[in-house]
Amino acid sequence: MRVLKEKSFQTKPLIEPMLYHGLMDFTNMGMWIWYIQSEYVEISTVLQRMLCIENESTIYSTTEWMTKWHPEEKEILKDALLSSVRSQERNIQVVHRLKNGQGDFIWIHTKAYIVRDEHHQPIQMIGVSIDFSEFQDTLESLSKEKEMYQNFLKASKAATWWWNIQTDETSFDEAWANMLGYTLNELEPISLETWKKLTHPIDLEHATNILEDVFTKKIEYYDATFRMKHKDGRYVWISDRGKVISWLPDGKPHIMVGTHIDVTKEKELEIELIKKEAYYRNLLDSSYDIVYFVDLNYKMTYLSPTWTEKLGHSLEDGLNNSFEPYIFHEDLPKIIHFFEEILKSGKRQEVLEYRLIHKDKSIRWFTTNATLVLDDHQNPIGFAGSARDITDEKLYKQAILKEKEQLQKTLMSLGDGVISTDYEGNIIFMNPIAKTLFCKNEVCLKHINKVLEQMKMKKQVSFQNVREKIIGQLKSLVYVEGNITNRSIYLEGVMSTIENEKNQIEGFSLILRDQTEKHQKQQEVEWLIHHDYLTSLYNRRYMEDSLDLYDDPSYLPVGVMMLDVNGLKRMNDVHGHHIGDELITLVADTLTESVAKKDTIARIGGDEFLILSPNTSEAEMYALKNQLLESFNHRIVKGNRLSVALGYAIKENEESTIRDVMKIADDYMYMNKNKKTIVR
């Protein structure tokens, strides 16, 4: 009614007073008045009917009326109403739940106006409530049904990248380029500028700000979502995650690694759901339904502006004319019967589906409900009703059904293994790939625990553990990985819930992907990062990362020995680098044979080695020095005895750092280099 008043059709009179209650009736708008000072609430018969409480009184105390509020919303709703009353606000709008006569809670959209006296004190709150359940249920049902089937396809392909932040040197894998429709060769030369050029300019600043937060150590992990331009001109949504794995001594970031995952489908779905939510909310706020009044001769004596919006016909074309030309001819008998039944029974009737003809001759699907309108003498004078356009809903349901069928076909042809279970973990479905992994001679595993047991994870978990983790921490996904027993296959998987339309968990899905090659490469890379490729000893990078750990008091005393191979350059020059490599390898083997298992050996330079011996005394380090010199003296390479200069020092207290002691040992080593008499 407020919208009609604001638009105020100057050329046409407003609805006559005797039609007012009829129009309020058919629109399903329940009115109520809260007498604030007297503390009681009076509701209309429409609101009674909406809540199925026709046998109750229309007058309630404030406390009695609050018992119909949903327990979870009671305090919030009470605070909102009281806050509006105490402030100078005049309007309030809320979506909440009320208990009906059957004890169920239904969704209600309420708008209210606060009436104040001349002293601005609140006297009354006058409100209108509309049944919002149909919108809420439809949205939740469609969204959950779609989400349930998409859970099967949430395994993602990840591309990797590497970045030297100080030099801007970068490295991207082929999957990174493929994600944008390119090959790496097509993008050469690739640098940080390549990423900046392909990233949407609006998103680039946001991603750069997050990187800055990582570099300044405000956050540990980099996590940004942005758009990148595909080769075909469109933009794809990318989830970019990374971490600085190496920092310079001055605190500046050095090396950063990360992954790119194409999340375009997920992002588009999110945007679509946001649009749908806004769409349905706007429908409610802008009189979505066509409101009409038809006399007994089937002439339309009132039409709301939505008539033009939905069907393209002007109000002038429809008013005071029969509705028959606008009804699709096959549905006309149904509509005539609909009004005849209302006139005969005097009760509200509904037609679930019928068609109206748009001005452009297209067909629109509608549903309608109407009630009989009586004059002051209780004589019927016509029908008041509303018609709702359900064309988009029908098309959307058809699309969802088609998508559901397509998802089922896709599920059977996926390259990943897919397993679904009931709530107790009993397997009820395996796609062909999963069967090749967990079936033998057509006999398949019956419970998901057997699948998890065969995966030989680093930290073995059971289905019960996973289920408790998902439910207890309100997580929708849990990741698992491991090798299949007796098979050289490494799997990565994600387990998620399968929920019904009431958000109740009915079962679980497990999607598994063969990542054997990726896992092997990761292990190789992790080994190479911290080891010297020639000697297999730890390298300088490993020692730089872990050296400070030896400042822990539990390691005291700590022996530090520095070694430098004499004559390596001459050996390379005279006999070749392969003999030099043989010399280095011989030194490494000698060290490995001589030191204790608790000690750490590292090659920290071309001819330099480091030994860290926790819980080692001066005497023990002295003995190790002599043992090594004796062992080196018996090693021969190309007729030359192995000559190594060495020096050691002891960290005996917490005041000195391991790096200080390492410098002292290094000084001793250089003092001994090329001398016949060996000191510390």
C-alpha positions in Angstrom: 0.0 0.0 0.0 2.9 2.4 0.7 4.3 1.9 -2.8 1.0 2.6 -4.4 0.7 5.8 -2.4 4.2 7.0 -3.3 3.6 6.5 -7.0 0.1 8.1 -6.7 -1.7 7.6 -10.1 -3.1 11.1 -10.6 -5.4 10.1 -13.4 -7.0 7.2 -11.6 -8.8 7.1 -8.2 -7.4 5.0 -5.3 -9.1 1.8 -4.4 -12.4 2.3 -2.7 -12.4 1.8 1.1 -14.7 -1.2 0.9 -12.1 -3.0 -1.2 -9.3 -2.2 1.2 -9.7 -5.3 3.4 -10.0 -7.6 0.4 -6.8 -6.3 -1.1 -5.0 -6.7 2.3 -6.4 -10.2 2.5 -5.3 -11.6 -0.8 -1.8 -10.2 -0.5 -1.1 -12.3 2.6 0.0 -9.3 4.6 -0.8 -9.6 8.3 -1.1 -6.4 10.2 -0.4 -5.8 13.9 -0.3 -3.0 16.4 1.9 -2.9 19.5 0.5 -0.6 22.1 3.9 0.2 23.7 2.7 1.9 26.9 -0.1 -0.5 27.6 2.2 -3.5 26.7 -0.2 -5.5 24.5 -0.3 -6.5 20.9 -3.3 -6.7 18.6 -3.1 -8.7 15.3 -5.2 -8.9 12.2 -7.2 -12.0 11.1 -4.8 -12.3 8.1 -1.9 -12.7 10.5 -4.0 -15.2 12.5 -4.6 -17.2 9.3 -0.9 -17.0 8.3 0.0 -18.5 11.7 -2.9 -21.0 11.7 -4.1 -19.6 15.1 -7.7 -18.6 14.1 -9.0 -20.1 17.3 -6.9 -17.9 19.4 -7.5 -14.3 20.5 -6.3 -11.4 18.4 -5.0 -9.6 21.5 -1.9 -10.7 23.4 0.2 -9.2 26.2 3.7 -8.3 25.0 5.1 -11.2 27.0 2.6 -13.7 25.5 3.4 -12.5 21.9 7.2 -12.9 22.6 6.6 -16.6 23.3 5.9 -17.1 19.5 9.4 -15.7 18.6 12.1 -18.2 17.8 14.3 -18.8 20.9 17.5 -18.2 18.9 16.2 -14.8 17.7 14.3 -13.6 20.8 17.0 -11.5 22.4 18.2 -10.1 19.1 14.7 -9.2 18.0 13.8 -7.7 21.4 16.9 -5.5 21.4 16.3 -4.4 17.8 12.7 -3.3 18.6 13.5 -1.6 21.9 16.5 0.1 20.3 14.2 1.5 17.6 11.6 2.6 20.2 14.2 4.4 22.3 15.9 6.1 19.4 14.3 8.7 17.1 13.9 6.1 14.3 10.5 5.7 12.8 10.9 2.6 10.7 12.2 -0.9 11.3 12.5 -3.9 9.0 13.5 -7.5 10.0 13.3 -11.1 8.8 12.6 -13.5 11.6 10.6 -16.6 12.6 7.3 -17.0 14.3 5.7 -20.2 15.8 2.4 -21.2 14.1 -0.5 -23.2 15.5 1.2 -26.5 14.6 4.3 -25.6 16.7 6.5 -25.0 13.6 8.4 -21.9 12.9 7.8 -20.0 9.6 9.9 -17.2 8.1 8.3 -13.8 8.3 9.4 -10.5 6.7 8.2 -7.6 8.9 8.2 -3.8 8.3 7.0 -1.5 11.1 6.4 2.2 11.7 6.7 3.8 15.2 4.0 6.4 16.1 5.1 9.1 18.5 3.2 11.8 20.4 4.0 15.5 20.4 6.8 14.9 22.9 8.4 12.4 20.6 7.5 9.6 23.0 6.6 6.2 21.4 2.9 5.3 21.6 2.4 2.6 19.0 4.3 0.4 16.6 2.2 -0.5 13.5 3.6 -3.3 11.4 2.9 -5.5 8.3 4.2 -9.1 8.2 4.5 -11.2 5.1 5.1 -15.0 4.9 8.7 -15.3 3.7 8.9 -19.1 3.9 8.3 -19.9 0.2 11.3 -17.7 -0.8 13.5 -19.1 2.0 12.7 -22.7 1.3 13.0 -22.4 -2.5 16.4 -20.7 -2.2 17.8 -23.2 0.3 16.4 -26.2 -1.6 17.9 -25.2 -4.9 21.2 -24.0 -3.5 21.7 -27.2 -1.3 20.8 -29.5 -4.2 23.3 -27.9 -6.5 26.0 -27.8 -3.8 25.5 -31.5 -3.0 26.4 -32.6 -6.5 29.3 -30.1 -6.8 31.0 -31.6 -3.8 31.9 -34.5 -6.0 34.0 -32.2 -8.3 35.9 -30.1 -5.7 39.3 -31.7 -6.3 41.4 -29.1 -8.0 44.4 -28.9 -10.3 47.2 -26.7 -8.9 49.9 -24.8 -10.7 53.1 -23.9 -8.9 55.4 -20.8 -8.9 58.8 -19.7 -7.4 60.0 -16.2 -6.9 63.3 -14.7 -5.8 61.9 -11.5 -4.3 65.2 -9.6 -4.2 66.1 -10.2 -7.9 62.5 -10.7 -9.2 63.7 -13.9 -10.8 60.6 -16.2 -11.2 59.8 -19.7 -12.3 56.3 -21.0 -13.3 55.4 -24.6 -14.3 53.6 -25.6 -17.4 50.2 -26.0 -15.6 50.4 -22.3 -14.6 50.5 -21.3 -18.3 47.9 -23.9 -19.3 45.5 -22.5 -16.8 45.4 -19.3 -18.9 45.3 -21.1 -22.2 49.0 -20.7 -23.0 52.2 -22.8 -23.1 55.3 -21.5 -21.3 57.0 -21.0 -24.6 54.2 -18.6 -25.7 54.7 -16.4 -22.6 58.6 -16.3 -22.8 60.4 -14.4 -21.5 58.4 -14.9 -18.2 59.0 -12.5 -15.3 57.1 -10.9 -12.5 55.9 -8.4 -15.0 54.2 -11.2 -16.9 52.0 -11.9 -13.8 51.3 -8.2 -13.3 50.3 -7.8 -17.0 47.9 -10.7 -17.0 46.3 -9.9 -13.6 43.2 -7.7 -13.7 44.2 -4.1 -12.9 41.5 -3.7 -10.3 42.7 -6.9 -8.4 46.4 -6.3 -8.7 46.6 -3.6 -6.0 44.7 -5.8 -3.5 47.0 -8.8 -4.2 50.1 -6.5 -3.9 48.9 -5.2 -0.5 48.6 -8.8 0.8 52.1 -9.6 -0.4 53.4 -6.5 1.5 51.7 -7.7 4.6 53.6 -11.0 4.2 56.9 -9.3 3.6 56.5 -7.2 6.7 55.5 -10.3 8.7 52.0 -9.1 9.6 50.7 -12.4 8.2 52.5 -15.7 7.6 50.7 -16.9 4.5 49.8 -15.2 1.3 46.3 -15.9 0.2 44.6 -13.8 -2.6 41.9 -14.4 -5.1 42.0 -12.4 -8.3 41.2 -12.4 -12.0 43.8 -13.2 -14.8 43.3 -12.7 -18.5 42.9 -15.9 -20.5 44.4 -16.3 -24.0 40.8 -16.2 -25.4 40.2 -12.8 -23.9 38.1 -13.8 -20.9 39.1 -13.5 -17.3 39.5 -16.6 -15.0 39.4 -16.5 -11.2 42.6 -17.6 -9.6 43.2 -18.6 -5.9 46.8 -17.7 -5.3 48.5 -19.0 -2.1 52.1 -18.9 -1.1 54.7 -18.5 1.7 58.1 -17.0 2.1 60.4 -20.0 2.7 63.7 -18.1 3.0 64.5 -14.8 4.7 67.8 -12.8 4.5 69.8 -12.1 7.7 68.6 -8.5 7.6 65.0 -9.7 7.8 64.1 -9.1 4.1 62.1 -11.8 2.3 64.3 -13.9 -0.1 62.5 -16.9 -1.7 58.7 -17.4 -1.9 56.8 -20.3 -3.4 53.1 -20.9 -4.0 50.3 -22.3 -6.1 47.6 -21.1 -8.4 44.2 -22.9 -8.5 41.5 -22.1 -11.1 38.4 -21.3 -9.0 36.4 -19.7 -11.8 33.5 -22.1 -11.4 33.3 -21.6 -7.6 33.6 -17.9 -7.9 30.9 -17.7 -10.6 28.6 -19.9 -8.4 29.3 -17.5 -5.5 28.4 -14.5 -7.6 25.3 -16.3 -9.0 24.1 -17.1 -5.5 24.7 -13.5 -4.4 22.7 -12.3 -7.4 19.9 -14.7 -6.6 19.7 -13.6 -3.0 19.6 -9.9 -4.1 17.1 -10.9 -6.8 14.6 -12.5 -4.4 15.0 -9.7 -1.8 14.3 -7.1 -4.4 11.2 -9.0 -5.5 9.8 -8.6 -2.0 10.7 -5.0 -1.6 9.3 -3.9 -4.9 5.9 -5.6 -5.0 7.0 -8.5 -7.1 3.5 -9.9 -7.6 0.9 -8.5 -9.9 -2.0 -7.4 -7.6 -5.4 -7.3 -9.3 -9.1 -6.8 -8.6 -11.6 -8.5 -11.0 -15.4 -7.8 -11.0 -18.0 -10.5 -11.5 -17.9 -10.0 -15.2 -14.2 -10.7 -15.2 -13.2 -7.1 -16.0 -10.0 -6.0 -14.3 -10.8 -2.9 -12.3 -7.4 -2.6 -10.6 -3.9 -3.6 -11.6 -0.6 -2.9 -9.8 2.3 -1.4 -11.8 4.0 -4.9 -11.8 1.4 -5.7 -14.5 3.4 -3.6 -17.0 6.8 -4.7 -15.6 6.0 -8.4 -16.0 3.8 -8.5 -19.1 4.7 -5.3 -21.0 1.0 -4.2 -21.3 0.2 -0.7 -20.1 -2.3 -0.2 -17.3 -4.6 1.6 -19.6 -4.8 -1.5 -21.9 -5.8 -3.7 -19.1 -8.0 -1.7 -16.8 -11.8 -2.1 -17.2 -11.2 -4.8 -19.8 -11.7 -8.6 -19.6 -8.7 -10.7 -18.6 -9.6 -13.3 -21.2 -7.4 -12.0 -24.1 -4.4 -12.1 -21.9 -4.8 -15.8 -20.8 -3.2 -18.5 -22.9 -6.2 -20.2 -24.7 -5.5 -23.7 -23.3 -5.5 -22.3 -19.7 -8.6 -20.1 -20.0 -11.1 -22.8 -18.9 -8.9 -23.5 -15.8 -9.0 -19.8 -14.8 -12.7 -19.5 -15.3 -13.3 -22.6 -13.2 -10.9 -21.0 -10.6 -13.1 -17.9 -10.1 -16.3 -20.0 -10.2 -15.1 -22.1 -7.4 -14.3 -19.0 -5.3 -17.7 -17.6 -5.9 -19.3 -20.9 -5.1 -17.3 -21.7 -1.9 -16.5 -18.3 -0.7 -13.0 -19.5 0.1 -9.6 -18.7 -1.1 -8.5 -20.7 -4.1 -5.1 -21.2 -5.9 -4.0 -22.1 -9.4 -0.4 -23.5 -9.3 0.4 -23.0 -13.0 -1.1 -21.1 -15.9 0.2 -19.0 -18.8 -0.2 -15.3 -19.6 0.6 -13.7 -22.9 3.2 -11.0 -22.9 2.9 -7.9 -25.2 5.7 -9.3 -27.3 3.6 -12.5 -27.8 5.8 -14.6 -25.7 4.4 -16.8 -22.9 5.0 -16.3 -19.2 4.2 -18.8 -16.5 2.3 -17.6 -13.4 0.7 -18.9 -10.2 -2.2 -17.1 -8.7 -4.4 -17.1 -5.6 -7.5 -15.0 -4.9 -10.4 -14.5 -2.5 -14.0 -13.3 -2.8 -14.6 -9.6 -2.0 -18.0 -8.6 -0.5 -19.7 -5.2 -0.2 -21.2 -3.8 3.1 -24.2 -6.0 2.7 -22.1 -9.2 2.3 -22.9 -9.4 -1.4 -20.1 -10.6 -3.7 -18.7 -7.8 -5.9 -15.6 -9.4 -7.4 -12.3 -11.1 -6.7 -9.0 -9.8 -5.2 -5.8 -11.7 -6.0 -2.2 -11.8 -6.8 -0.3 -13.4 -9.6 3.4 -14.4 -9.4 5.7 -14.8 -12.3 7.4 -18.2 -12.0 8.9 -18.4 -15.5 12.4 -17.9 -14.3 11.9 -20.4 -11.5 10.7 -23.0 -14.0 13.7 -22.4 -16.3 16.0 -22.5 -13.3 14.6 -25.8 -12.1 15.0 -27.2 -15.6 18.6 -26.0 -15.7 19.3 -27.6 -12.3 17.7 -30.9 -13.4 19.8 -30.8 -16.6 22.9 -29.9 -14.6 22.2 -32.7 -12.2 22.0 -35.2 -15.0 25.2 -33.9 -16.5 27.0 -34.1 -13.2 26.0 -37.7 -12.8 27.4 -38.5 -16.2 30.5 -36.6 -15.4 30.9 -38.4 -12.1 31.0 -41.7 -14.0 33.7 -40.5 -16.4 36.0 -38.6 -14.0 39.7 -39.4 -14.1 39.6 -39.2 -10.2 38.4 -41.9 -7.9 35.0 -41.1 -6.3 33.6 -42.9 -3.3 30.4 -42.1 -1.4 29.2 -43.5 1.9 26.3 -43.4 4.3 26.6 -41.6 7.6 28.2 -44.7 9.2 30.9 -45.0 6.5 29.4 -47.9 4.6 30.4 -47.6 0.9 27.3 -47.1 -1.3 29.0 -46.0 -4.5 32.4 -46.2 -6.4 33.0 -44.8 -9.8 35.1 -46.9 -12.2 38.5 -45.3 -11.2 37.8 -46.0 -7.5 37.0 -49.6 -8.3 40.4 -50.1 -10.1 42.1 -48.9 -6.8 40.0 -50.8 -4.2 38.4 -53.7 -5.9 40.0 -57.1 -6.6 38.3 -59.8 -8.7 35.2 -57.6 -8.7 35.1 -57.8 -4.8 35.2 -54.2 -3.4 35.8 -52.8 0.0 32.6 -52.4 2.0 33.6 -49.7 4.5 35.6 -46.4 4.1 37.8 -47.4 7.0 39.3 -50.2 4.8 40.1 -47.6 2.1 41.8 -45.3 4.7 43.8 -48.2 6.1 45.1 -49.2 2.6 46.4 -45.6 2.0 49.1 -45.9 4.7 49.1 -42.2 5.7 51.9 -40.6 7.6 49.4 -40.1 10.5 46.9 -42.9 10.2 43.3 -41.8 10.7 40.0 -43.6 10.9 36.6 -42.7 9.4 35.4 -41.9 12.9 38.3 -39.4 13.3 37.5 -37.7 10.0 33.7 -37.6 10.8 34.3 -36.1 14.2 36.7 -33.5 12.7 34.2 -32.4 10.1 31.2 -32.2 12.5 33.1 -30.9 15.6 35.0 -28.2 13.8 32.1 -27.3 11.4 34.4 -28.1 8.4 33.0 -29.2 5.1 36.3 -30.7 3.8 39.1 -32.9 5.3 42.2 -33.7 3.2 43.9 -37.2 3.2 46.9 -38.6 1.4 49.1 -41.7 1.4 50.4 -44.7 -0.5 48.1 -47.7 -1.4 49.4 -50.8 0.4 51.6 -53.0 -1.8 51.2 -50.6 -4.7 53.4 -47.8 -5.9 50.5 -45.3 -6.0 50.4 -42.1 -4.0 46.9 -40.7 -3.6 45.7 -37.3 -2.5 42.0 -36.9 -1.5 39.4 -34.7 -0.1 36.5 -36.0 2.1 33.4 -33.8 2.3 29.8 -34.1 3.6 26.7 -35.0 1.6 23.8 -33.0 3.0 20.1 -33.1 2.4 17.8 -30.0 1.9 17.6 -29.6 5.7 21.4 -29.3 6.1 21.5 -32.7 7.7 24.5 -34.8 7.0 23.4 -38.0 5.2 26.8 -39.3 4.2 30.3 -38.5 3.0 32.2 -38.4 -0.3 35.9 -39.1 -0.9 37.6 -37.9 -4.1 41.0 -39.4 -4.8 43.6 -38.4 -7.3 46.8 -40.2 -8.3 49.6 -37.9 -7.4 52.5 -40.4 -7.5 54.7 -38.4 -9.9 54.0 -35.1 -8.1 54.8 -36.7 -4.7 58.1 -38.2 -5.9 59.2 -34.9 -7.4 58.3 -33.1 -4.2 60.4 -35.5 -2.2 63.3 -35.0 -4.6 63.1 -31.3 -4.4 62.9 -31.3 -0.6 66.0 -33.4 -0.4 68.0 -31.2 -2.9 67.0 -28.1 -1.0 69.0 -29.1 2.1 71.7 -31.5 0.7 74.9 -31.3 -1.3 74.3 -33.2 -4.6 78.0 -34.5 -4.7 78.5 -35.7 -1.1 74.9 -36.1 0.0 75.8 -34.2 3.1 73.8 -31.3 4.4 74.5 -28.1 2.5 75.1 -24.5 3.6 71.4 -23.6 3.2 70.4 -26.2 5.7 73.0 -25.1 8.2 72.0 -21.5 7.8 68.4 -22.4 8.6 69.2 -24.7 11.5 72.5 -23.3 13.0 70.8 -21.2 15.6 69.0 -24.3 17.0 72.4 -25.3 18.6 72.2 -22.3 20.9 69.7 -24.4 23.0 71.2 -25.0 26.4 70.3 -28.7 26.2 73.1 -29.1 23.6 75.9 -27.7 25.8 78.8 -28.2 25.5 78.8 -28.0 21.6 81.9 -28.8 19.6 82.3 -26.9 16.3 84.9 -28.0 13.8 85.8 -26.3 10.5 87.7 -28.1 7.8 89.3 -26.9 4.6 90.7 -29.4 1.9 94.2 -28.4 0.9 95.2 -28.6 -2.7 91.8 -28.9 -4.3 92.5 -26.2 -6.9 95.8 -27.9 -7.9 94.1 -31.3 -8.1 91.4 -29.8 -10.4 94.0 -28.0 -12.6 96.3 -31.0 -12.9 93.9 -34.0 -13.0 90.6 -32.5 -13.9 87.5 -31.6 -11.9 86.3 -35.2 -11.8 89.3 -36.1 -9.7 88.6 -33.0 -7.6 85.1 -34.3 -7.1 86.6 -37.7 -6.1 88.8 -35.9 -3.5 85.8 -34.1 -2.0 83.8 -37.3 -1.9 86.7 -39.1 -0.1 86.8 -36.3 2.5 83.0 -36.6 3.0 83.2 -40.4 3.3 86.0 -40.1 5.9 84.0 -37.7 8.0 80.9 -39.8 7.8 82.8 -42.9 9.0 84.5 -41.0 11.8 81.9 -38.8 13.6 79.2 -40.0 15.9 75.6 -40.4 14.7 74.4 -37.5 16.9 76.8 -35.2 15.1 75.9 -33.1 12.0 78.2 -32.8 9.0 77.8 -30.3 6.2 79.6 -29.2 3.1 79.3 -25.4 3.4 81.6 -24.4 0.5 83.6 -25.9 -2.4 86.3 -27.2 -0.2 84.9 -26.4 3.3 83.2 -28.7 5.7 81.5 -28.1 9.1 81.0 -30.6 12.0 78.6 -29.8 14.9 78.9 -32.1 17.9 76.3 -31.5 20.6 77.1 -32.6 24.2 80.7 -33.0 23.3 83.6 -32.1 25.6 87.0 -30.5 24.8 88.7 -33.9 25.2 86.3 -35.6 22.8 86.8 -32.9 20.2 90.6 -33.2 20.6 90.3 -37.0 20.1 88.1 -36.5 17.0 90.7 -34.1 15.6 93.5 -36.6 15.9 91.3 -39.5 14.6 90.5 -37.4 11.5 94.1 -36.4 10.8 95.1 -40.0 11.1 92.4 -41.1 8.8 93.1 -38.4 6.2 96.9 -39.3 6.3 96.0 -42.8 5.1 93.9 -41.6 2.2 95.6 -41.4 -1.2 94.3 -39.6 -4.4 96.5 -39.8 -7.5 99.6 -40.5 -5.4 98.9 -37.6 -3.0 98.1 -38.0 0.6 94.8 -36.3 1.6 95.6 -33.0 3.4 93.0 -31.2 5.3 93.4 -28.1 7.5 91.0 -28.1 10.5 90.3 -26.1 13.6 87.8 -26.5 16.4 86.2 -24.6 19.3 83.8 -25.4 22.1 80.6 -23.5 23.0 80.6 -24.0 26.8 77.9 -21.5 28.0 74.9 -19.6 26.9 76.7 -16.2 26.7 78.4 -17.1 23.4 76.4 -18.0 20.3 77.0 -20.9 18.0 78.0 -18.4 15.3 80.6 -16.8 17.5 82.1 -20.2 18.2 82.0 -21.1 14.6 84.1 -18.0 13.8 86.7 -19.0 16.4 86.9 -22.5 14.9 87.3 -21.0 11.5 90.2 -18.8 12.7 91.9 -21.9 14.1 91.4 -23.7 10.9 93.1 -20.9 8.9 96.0 -20.8 11.4 96.6 -24.5 10.7 96.2 -24.3 7.0 99.5 -25.3 5.3 101.3 -25.7 8.7 102.8 -29.0 9.8 101.9 -28.6 13.5 98.2 -28.6 14.1 96.8 -26.5 16.9 93.1 -26.2 18.0 
